Amino acid sequence: MASNSSIIISSSRALNAPLSIVYHAFENPKHLANWWGPEGFTNTFHEFNLQPGGKWILTMHGPEKGNYENASVFKTIEPLKLITWERVSKPLFNMEVAFEKLSNTKTKISFKMIFESAEECNKLKPFVIPKNEENFDRLERELLKVIV
């Protein structure tokens, strides 16, 4: 049996924005489409139903070439705290996005990707960690445009 840490990829960042703004940047698909994914990627959202059992279906368009189909089902929605989903397209993993108020003007966002096996996790870890950082960079830029 693999240890928990061998099947989890975690990334987080403290952002210079209030909790309500950071959460809104995720819950509003118009904002989310602008920052979700690595640098250079664009998104087409086909379905975004942010409620337990709701689907999130999107196509990520790579900067050079390639379209990457993504399908997930939301599991947990705790506004301003936690959103979880299960991917139903490969690669398969469960995702947790946590929001934590650090102060009135700072918020921590955390991504936790939970895999079934250490092998699957280790295959993705080398590029997922830097790509998550790009994702956070894009979020920081998008936060400048968010008005709740």
C-alpha positions in Angstrom: 0.0 0.0 0.0 1.4 3.4 -1.0 1.7 6.1 1.6 -0.7 9.0 1.3 2.0 11.4 0.2 2.9 9.2 -2.7 -0.5 9.6 -4.3 -1.1 13.3 -3.7 0.2 16.4 -5.5 -0.3 19.6 -3.5 0.2 23.2 -4.6 -0.8 26.4 -2.9 -0.3 30.1 -3.0 -1.1 33.1 -0.9 -2.8 35.7 -3.0 -3.2 39.5 -2.4 -7.0 39.5 -2.7 -9.9 39.0 -0.3 -11.5 35.6 0.0 -14.7 36.6 -1.7 -12.8 37.8 -4.8 -10.6 34.6 -5.0 -13.7 32.4 -4.6 -15.6 34.3 -7.2 -12.8 33.9 -9.7 -13.4 30.2 -9.5 -17.2 30.0 -9.2 -17.8 32.4 -12.1 -17.1 30.4 -15.3 -16.3 33.7 -17.2 -13.4 34.3 -14.9 -12.4 30.7 -14.4 -12.1 30.2 -18.2 -9.5 33.0 -18.3 -7.1 31.5 -15.8 -7.6 27.7 -15.6 -4.7 25.8 -17.0 -1.1 26.5 -17.8 0.3 29.6 -19.6 -0.8 29.8 -23.2 -3.8 27.6 -22.8 -7.4 28.7 -23.6 -10.6 27.0 -22.5 -14.0 26.3 -24.0 -16.5 25.4 -21.3 -19.3 23.2 -22.5 -20.9 22.7 -19.1 -20.2 24.2 -15.7 -22.8 23.2 -13.1 -21.2 24.1 -9.7 -23.2 21.9 -7.4 -22.8 18.4 -6.0 -23.3 16.0 -8.9 -23.0 18.8 -11.4 -20.7 18.4 -14.4 -17.7 20.4 -15.5 -16.9 19.7 -19.1 -14.3 21.7 -21.0 -11.8 21.6 -23.8 -8.4 23.0 -23.0 -6.7 24.3 -26.2 -2.9 24.1 -26.2 -0.8 27.1 -27.3 1.0 25.1 -30.1 -1.6 22.5 -31.0 -3.9 20.0 -29.4 -7.2 20.1 -27.7 -7.6 18.3 -24.4 -11.0 17.2 -23.3 -11.7 17.3 -19.6 -14.8 16.0 -17.8 -15.4 16.0 -14.1 -18.3 15.7 -11.6 -18.4 18.1 -8.6 -18.7 16.3 -5.3 -18.4 19.0 -2.6 -19.3 22.6 -2.7 -18.7 24.6 0.5 -18.8 28.2 -0.7 -15.7 30.3 0.3 -14.1 27.1 1.7 -13.8 24.0 -0.5 -14.7 22.6 -3.9 -14.0 19.0 -4.8 -14.5 17.0 -8.0 -13.8 13.6 -9.5 -12.3 13.5 -13.0 -14.1 11.1 -15.3 -11.7 11.7 -18.2 -8.0 10.7 -18.1 -5.9 11.3 -16.2 -8.2 10.1 -13.4 -7.8 11.8 -10.0 -9.9 13.6 -7.4 -9.3 17.3 -7.0 -9.7 19.5 -4.0 -9.5 23.3 -4.2 -9.5 24.9 -0.7 -9.8 28.6 0.0 -8.5 30.0 3.3 -8.8 33.6 4.5 -5.4 34.8 5.7 -6.5 38.4 6.3 -9.0 40.8 4.9 -6.8 41.3 1.9 -5.0 37.9 1.6 -6.3 34.5 0.7 -4.6 31.1 0.4 -5.7 28.8 -2.4 -4.7 25.2 -2.4 -4.9 22.4 -5.0 -4.8 18.8 -3.9 -4.8 16.1 -6.6 -5.4 12.6 -5.2 -4.6 9.6 -7.4 -5.4 6.0 -7.1 -1.8 4.9 -7.4 1.7 6.2 -6.7 2.6 5.2 -10.3 -0.1 7.4 -11.8 0.8 10.3 -9.5 4.6 10.0 -10.1 4.0 10.0 -13.9 2.3 13.4 -13.7 4.1 15.1 -10.8 7.2 16.4 -12.7 5.1 18.6 -15.0 2.0 19.2 -12.9 3.8 21.1 -10.1 5.3 23.8 -12.4 2.1 23.9 -14.4 0.0 24.5 -11.2 2.4 27.5 -10.5 1.5 28.9 -14.0 -2.1 28.4 -13.2 -1.7 30.5 -10.0 0.2 33.1 -12.0 -2.8 33.4 -14.4 -5.2 33.5 -11.4 -3.2 36.4 -9.9 -3.6 38.4 -13.2 -7.4 37.5 -13.4 -8.0 38.7 -9.8 -7.2 42.2 -11.0 -10.4 42.0 -13.2 -12.8 40.4 -10.6 -15.5 42.5 -9.1 -17.9 40.8 -6.7 
